[in-house]
């Protein structure tokens, strides 16, 4: 007699992906400065641990929130009893205002159009359940977050069709790539239901420009399909640019309260901006009342606890704190990203220029034995098992070019990051390519970069970042 269902025994979860396998190896031998100094350093986890001191300081100054009290009186029983799955009004209001603050208060969010979820994983899957029928597909630009194969497909009936992007223009989404993906879906007998993007991008660490978002809105308008904008990294921008949401574009194009706006949905979470993935707080924002209603019913399977909502509604309602937090978070992320980029450059390794996120998209193509994904996995295994750094290979993110890796920088101390970079530099210098770099002059290194990395990576101006519409 069969004990487990086909669903849970299928490969749909993606657990055999190198992205997850790296985590498994880390858990067998985690680095600890005192207890296990030769252990594996986790650089495959996009966690933001840079501003815990700010949140802990706020908690110390606001004991009522942390102790589940209101004006000194315990409300434990009130929070412990059943709560409506619509969520606490005060928390949804605080979430809406925090989302507005991140976007410079240029756009507004109606708390009644927010659906709470147990993290962005739950929010994205909820939208798939609401929007997708058997044979429906969503287009996703590559490279994309490896977990989407699980989140969007495993328990739903949705399919993913990649929009293939290239390093030749900094992995921007082109019109031709969008059209090719759309046509490919139809060749496969799939109906395109929408496009899903992460903005800022995971794993690229780049934010979409207003022009890119406008082209996406024009595309979904012409095709009469949906657009899901996963904006969970919106508060991690550390460049000079402001974060531009798809909601900004709807306002620019005067599409608010139109049929098009009903097909645009935003996913948000406090996991990255506030560094609270363990709190499991996510949200869907939609202008379509039917989707809000359906998603709210679906949210019964992934609720946010009342205690969490109460605590975070108090924290997010403190405007002085949120303002200071967002500013300091930006500064610390920028400093940490610069430290990673500088350390990689000292080892002869470059990155895609980034302005957001908790990671860099790192170019190690020159370290491959051959220009193949087999060589990429061989290099990855050496870095995991010999160098003892868990990083994510580009193939796990469905990158079409071997040799790119996602490397996280915000989930560790500066000392641990420096040690990781020291290990990597030692490894690179031990390779044939590494020895060549060590012997070369600064001009020779510049020449090597030009051969191995698109000039766009180094010359791009973020204010002029225009897609190559070929």
Protein Blocks (a to p, Z undefined) as FASTA:
>chain_A
ZZbdfklmmmklommpmklmmmmmmmmmcccfklmmmbccdfkbccdfklmmmmmmmmmm
mmmlmnopaehiacklmmmmccdfkbpfklmmmmmmmmmmmnoomaccdfklpccdedjk
lmmmmmmmmmpcghiacdddddddfklmmmmmmmmmbdcddddddfkloopacfklmmmm
mmmmmmnopacfbdcddddddfkopacdfklmmmmmmmmmmnopacdddfklmmmccbfb
dcddfklmmmmnopghiaklmmcccdddfklmnopaknopaddddfbfklmmmmmmmmmm
occdfklmmmmmmmmmmmmlmmmmmmmmmmmmmmmmmmmmmmmmmnopacdddfedjbdc
ddfklmpfbdcfklmmmmmmmmmmmnopacddfklnopabghiacddfklccfklmmmmm
mmmmmmmmmpmklmmmmmpcfklmmmmmmmmpcfklmmpcfklmccddZZ
